[in-house]
Amino acid sequence: MAIQDFLKKQKKEKINTQEQVPKQYKQYEKVFSTKASFCFPQKQPWDHGIKLKPEAIPRT
């Protein structure tokens, strides 16, 4: 399920994301938040670009 679909369902059905996180993952609860799902991690020294070929056709 795409994040957009989940957010629509969450809004429509008033799903509480916090209640869906299993107990063993409660310490990581903030990464399951809606706000965190739209954020990229901080830039790191080991990050690098991926050069794409202009003629490449993306798979769908």
Secondary structure as UniProt FT lines:
FT   HELIX           3..13
FT   HELIX           17..20
FT   HELIX           23..32
FT   HELIX           34..37
FT   TURN            45..46
FT   TURN            54..55
//
